[in-house]
């Protein structure tokens, strides 16, 4: 190919800046990639692998390489290289999230509706978390089950409890925020449980040159807390602003008469929010996070000692790790 070559193993954008991370995640989580057929996805993977070795077909253009890289990164697991379930991919966050969030916001008035939509939402979250798990920290079927049941239970307890409390103390408008409180609570339970092995045994940390120097539970805790925060931020605008929009729209006689369109309307507005918020939330924190080894020495001396042995005493002042999504 005549154009200059790129490194297909590195992002096309500068991930050290928020703008670069936003553009990167907007590119990778493009929901249009969800409708691409498996055969084309495998062709993209093959082309990326050929390009990496310098063996791509001569007529291949740089635009084709970039598109193949986009499909590859959106559909295949970065650790295993396996094709991910389409419903668990980060690129399915917008279509999946808009349908579920719209449903939660539309049907929240009865306990049965709250139970049903929280179950649907937590099932979706569990699938996303499992699909994007760290393959180097495998989770057993039992642990997956515990995480799923615990997150669903926490969401239901929060939603039903909050709904019961508000029904006696607040106007119907504030009951529209029941779904968000449940989603926030469930994220605080689901993600740490899904990644519990990282908290128990630590995750790989690297020096500035990318060499693995040890493991750290603090790094795992920092990465997971950032992911939890990002997931809540991702859902917040739609679930906090849309109730205000609906409250005002339902006061308009023409909109009130078209009750059958209230659900689709909320789904579409959620989609508009998520199209922006998915890459925004993913970009809040750098994917390659850092941690001071001084903190490791203070709070996890045994892992610090192992790192000291691995580096023969040449311990870096800062270590780096992948925080996950």
C-alpha positions as CSV (number, residue, x, y, z in Angstrom):
1,X,0.0,0.0,0.0
2,X,1.2,3.5,-0.9
3,X,0.1,5.3,2.3
4,X,2.2,5.6,5.4
5,X,1.8,2.6,7.8
6,X,0.1,2.8,11.2
7,X,0.6,0.6,14.4
8,X,-2.6,-1.4,14.6
9,X,-1.8,-2.3,18.2
10,X,-2.0,1.3,19.3
11,X,-4.9,3.8,19.4
12,X,-5.4,6.2,16.5
13,X,-5.9,9.0,19.0
14,X,-3.9,10.5,21.9
15,X,-5.2,8.7,25.0
16,X,-3.3,11.1,27.3
17,X,-6.0,13.8,26.7
18,X,-9.7,13.7,27.4
19,X,-10.5,14.7,23.8
20,X,-8.3,11.9,22.5
21,X,-10.0,9.4,24.7
22,X,-13.5,10.6,23.8
23,X,-12.8,10.4,20.1
24,X,-11.2,6.9,20.6
25,X,-14.2,5.5,22.5
26,X,-16.7,7.2,20.2
27,X,-14.9,5.4,17.4
28,X,-14.7,2.0,19.1
29,X,-18.3,2.0,20.6
30,X,-19.9,3.1,17.3
31,X,-23.3,1.2,17.5
32,X,-23.3,0.7,13.7
33,X,-20.6,-2.0,14.1
34,X,-23.2,-4.2,15.9
35,X,-25.0,-4.9,12.6
36,X,-21.9,-6.1,10.8
37,X,-22.0,-9.8,9.9
38,X,-19.7,-12.2,11.7
39,X,-18.1,-13.1,8.3
40,X,-17.0,-9.5,7.8
41,X,-15.8,-9.2,11.4
42,X,-13.5,-12.3,10.9
43,X,-12.3,-10.8,7.6
44,X,-11.4,-7.6,9.5
45,X,-9.5,-9.7,12.1
46,X,-7.6,-11.5,9.4
47,X,-6.7,-8.3,7.7
48,X,-5.4,-6.7,10.9
49,X,-3.3,-9.8,11.6
50,X,-1.9,-9.7,8.1
51,X,-1.2,-6.0,8.3
52,X,0.6,-6.6,11.6
53,X,3.0,-8.9,9.8
54,X,3.2,-6.8,6.7
55,X,1.5,-9.4,4.6
56,X,-1.8,-7.6,3.7
57,X,-2.9,-7.7,0.0
58,X,-1.1,-5.1,-2.1
59,X,-4.3,-3.2,-3.1
60,X,-5.2,-2.6,0.6
61,X,-5.7,1.1,1.4
62,X,-5.1,2.8,4.7
63,X,-8.8,3.5,5.1
64,X,-9.5,-0.2,4.8
65,X,-7.0,-0.9,7.5
66,X,-8.5,1.7,9.9
67,X,-12.0,0.3,9.3
68,X,-10.8,-3.3,9.9
69,X,-9.1,-2.1,13.1
70,X,-12.3,-0.5,14.2
71,X,-14.3,-3.6,13.6
72,X,-11.7,-5.8,15.3
73,X,-11.5,-3.7,18.4
74,X,-15.2,-3.3,18.7
75,X,-16.0,-7.0,18.4
76,X,-13.1,-9.1,19.6
77,X,-11.9,-9.6,23.2
78,X,-8.5,-7.8,23.7
79,X,-7.1,-10.6,25.8
80,X,-8.4,-13.8,24.2
81,X,-9.1,-12.6,20.6
82,X,-12.4,-14.3,20.7
83,X,-15.5,-12.8,19.0
84,X,-17.7,-11.3,21.7
85,X,-21.4,-11.8,22.1
86,X,-23.0,-8.9,20.2
87,X,-25.3,-7.9,23.2
88,X,-22.3,-7.7,25.5
89,X,-20.1,-5.5,23.4
90,X,-19.5,-1.9,24.5
91,X,-20.7,-0.9,21.0
92,X,-24.1,-2.3,22.0
93,X,-24.3,0.1,25.0
94,X,-26.3,2.7,23.1
95,X,-29.0,0.5,21.5
96,X,-29.2,-1.8,24.5
97,X,-29.1,1.0,27.1
98,X,-31.6,3.2,25.4
99,X,-34.2,0.4,25.2
100,X,-33.7,-0.7,28.9
101,X,-33.4,2.8,30.3
102,X,-36.4,4.0,28.4
103,X,-38.4,1.0,29.7
104,X,-37.3,1.7,33.3
105,X,-38.3,5.4,33.1
106,X,-41.6,4.7,31.4
107,X,-42.8,1.8,33.6
108,X,-41.9,2.6,37.2
109,X,-45.2,3.1,38.9
110,X,-45.9,-0.4,40.0
111,X,-43.7,-2.8,42.0
112,X,-44.1,-5.5,39.4
113,X,-42.8,-3.1,36.7
114,X,-39.9,-2.1,38.9
115,X,-39.0,-5.7,39.5
116,X,-39.2,-6.7,35.8
117,X,-37.1,-3.8,34.5
118,X,-34.4,-4.0,37.2
119,X,-34.1,-7.7,36.4
120,X,-33.7,-6.9,32.7
121,X,-31.2,-4.2,33.4
122,X,-29.0,-6.3,35.7
123,X,-29.1,-9.2,33.3
124,X,-27.8,-6.9,30.6
125,X,-25.2,-5.4,32.9
126,X,-24.0,-8.9,33.9
127,X,-23.6,-9.8,30.3
128,X,-21.7,-6.7,29.5
129,X,-19.4,-7.1,32.5
130,X,-18.8,-10.8,31.7
131,X,-18.1,-10.1,28.0
132,X,-15.6,-7.3,28.8
133,X,-14.0,-9.2,31.8
134,X,-10.2,-9.4,32.3
135,X,-9.4,-12.8,30.8
136,X,-6.2,-12.9,33.0
137,X,-8.4,-12.9,36.1
138,X,-11.0,-15.7,35.4
139,X,-14.2,-15.7,37.4
140,X,-15.9,-19.0,38.3
141,X,-19.5,-19.8,37.4
142,X,-20.4,-19.6,41.2
143,X,-18.8,-16.2,41.4
144,X,-20.7,-15.0,38.4
145,X,-23.9,-16.3,39.9
146,X,-23.2,-14.5,43.2
147,X,-22.4,-11.3,41.4
148,X,-25.6,-11.5,39.3
149,X,-27.9,-12.3,42.2
150,X,-26.3,-9.8,44.5
151,X,-26.5,-6.9,42.0
152,X,-30.1,-7.7,41.1
153,X,-31.1,-8.0,44.7
154,X,-29.4,-4.7,45.6
155,X,-31.2,-3.0,42.7
156,X,-34.5,-4.4,43.7
157,X,-34.1,-3.6,47.4
158,X,-33.0,0.0,46.6
159,X,-35.8,0.6,44.0
160,X,-38.6,-0.9,46.0
161,X,-37.4,0.6,49.3
162,X,-36.9,4.0,47.7
163,X,-40.3,3.8,46.0
164,X,-42.1,2.9,49.2
165,X,-40.3,5.7,51.1
166,X,-41.1,8.3,48.4
167,X,-44.8,7.3,48.1
168,X,-45.4,8.6,51.6
169,X,-43.1,11.6,51.6
170,X,-42.7,13.0,48.1
171,X,-44.7,13.9,45.0
172,X,-45.1,11.5,42.1
173,X,-42.4,13.4,40.2
174,X,-39.6,12.3,42.5
175,X,-40.7,8.7,42.1
176,X,-39.4,9.0,38.5
177,X,-35.9,8.9,40.1
178,X,-36.4,5.4,41.5
179,X,-34.8,3.7,38.5
180,X,-31.6,5.8,38.8
181,X,-31.1,5.1,42.5
182,X,-31.4,1.4,41.7
183,X,-29.0,1.5,38.8
184,X,-26.4,3.4,40.9
185,X,-26.7,1.0,43.8
186,X,-26.5,-2.0,41.6
187,X,-23.3,-0.7,39.8
188,X,-21.7,-0.4,43.2
189,X,-22.3,-4.1,43.8
190,X,-22.2,-5.7,40.4
191,X,-18.8,-4.5,39.1
192,X,-16.8,-5.2,42.3
193,X,-18.3,-8.7,42.6
194,X,-17.7,-9.4,38.9
195,X,-14.1,-8.5,39.3
196,X,-13.6,-9.9,42.8
197,X,-10.6,-12.0,41.9
198,X,-8.7,-8.8,41.0
199,X,-9.5,-7.4,44.5
200,X,-8.5,-10.7,46.2
201,X,-5.3,-11.4,44.3
202,X,-4.3,-8.1,42.6
203,X,-3.8,-7.3,38.9
204,X,-0.6,-7.0,36.9
205,X,1.1,-3.6,37.2
206,X,3.8,-2.4,34.8
207,X,6.7,0.0,34.7
208,X,6.9,2.9,32.3
209,X,8.3,0.6,29.6
210,X,5.4,-1.8,29.8
211,X,7.2,-4.5,31.7
212,X,5.2,-6.4,34.3
213,X,6.8,-5.9,37.7
214,X,4.2,-7.3,40.1
215,X,0.6,-7.4,41.2
216,X,-1.5,-4.9,43.2
217,X,-4.9,-5.1,44.9
218,X,-4.8,-1.3,45.3
219,X,-4.5,-0.9,41.6
220,X,-7.5,-3.2,41.2
221,X,-9.5,-1.2,43.7
222,X,-8.6,2.1,42.0
223,X,-9.5,0.7,38.6
224,X,-12.8,-0.8,39.7
225,X,-13.9,2.4,41.6
226,X,-13.2,4.4,38.4
227,X,-15.3,2.0,36.3
228,X,-18.2,2.2,38.8
229,X,-18.1,6.0,38.8
230,X,-18.0,6.0,35.0
231,X,-20.9,3.7,34.6
232,X,-23.0,5.8,37.0
233,X,-22.1,9.0,35.1
234,X,-22.9,7.2,31.8
235,X,-26.5,6.7,33.0
236,X,-27.0,9.9,35.0
237,X,-27.9,12.6,32.4
238,X,-30.6,10.5,30.7
239,X,-32.1,9.2,34.0
240,X,-31.9,12.5,35.8
241,X,-32.9,15.0,33.0
242,X,-35.5,12.9,31.1
243,X,-37.9,12.8,34.1
244,X,-37.9,16.7,34.0
245,X,-38.6,16.6,30.3
246,X,-41.4,14.1,30.6
247,X,-43.0,16.0,33.5
248,X,-43.2,19.1,31.3
249,X,-44.2,17.3,28.1
250,X,-47.1,15.4,29.9
251,X,-48.6,18.8,30.8
252,X,-49.1,19.5,27.1
253,X,-52.6,18.3,26.1
254,X,-51.4,17.0,22.6
255,X,-48.6,14.9,24.2
256,X,-50.8,13.6,27.0
257,X,-53.3,12.3,24.5
258,X,-50.5,10.3,22.7
259,X,-49.8,8.1,25.6
260,X,-48.7,5.2,23.4
261,X,-45.8,7.3,22.2
262,X,-44.5,8.1,25.6
263,X,-42.4,4.9,25.8
264,X,-40.8,5.3,22.3
265,X,-40.2,9.0,23.0
266,X,-38.2,8.2,26.2
267,X,-36.3,5.4,24.4
268,X,-35.2,7.9,21.6
269,X,-34.2,10.6,24.1
270,X,-32.2,8.1,26.1
271,X,-30.5,7.1,22.8
272,X,-29.5,10.7,22.2
273,X,-28.0,11.0,25.7
274,X,-26.2,7.7,25.5
275,X,-24.7,8.4,22.1
276,X,-22.7,11.1,23.8
277,X,-22.4,9.7,27.3
278,X,-21.0,6.3,26.5
279,X,-17.7,7.7,25.0
280,X,-17.8,10.6,27.5
281,X,-18.0,8.3,30.5
282,X,-15.4,5.9,29.2
283,X,-13.0,8.8,28.6
284,X,-13.2,10.4,32.1
285,X,-10.3,8.4,33.4
286,X,-7.2,7.3,31.3
287,X,-7.4,3.6,30.3
288,X,-3.8,3.2,31.5
289,X,-4.1,4.2,35.1
290,X,-1.2,4.8,37.5
291,X,-0.4,4.1,41.1
292,X,2.3,5.3,43.4
293,X,4.5,2.4,44.7
294,X,4.7,4.3,48.0
295,X,1.0,3.5,48.5
296,X,1.7,-0.1,47.7
297,X,4.5,-0.3,50.3
298,X,2.2,1.2,52.9
299,X,-1.0,-0.8,52.3
300,X,0.1,-4.0,50.7
301,X,3.6,-4.7,51.9
302,X,3.6,-8.4,50.9
303,X,2.9,-7.5,47.2
304,X,5.4,-4.7,47.4
305,X,8.0,-7.2,48.7
306,X,7.2,-9.5,45.7
307,X,7.7,-6.6,43.4
308,X,10.9,-5.7,45.1
309,X,12.1,-9.3,44.4
310,X,10.9,-9.2,40.8
311,X,12.8,-6.0,40.1
312,X,15.8,-6.8,42.2
313,X,15.3,-3.7,44.2
314,X,14.9,-1.4,41.2
315,X,11.3,-0.5,42.0
316,X,9.7,2.3,39.9
317,X,8.1,5.2,41.7
318,X,5.0,4.8,39.7
319,X,3.3,1.6,38.2
320,X,0.7,1.4,35.5
321,X,-2.3,-0.8,34.8
322,X,-5.3,-1.2,32.6
323,X,-8.4,-0.1,34.6
324,X,-10.9,-2.0,32.5
325,X,-14.2,-0.7,31.1
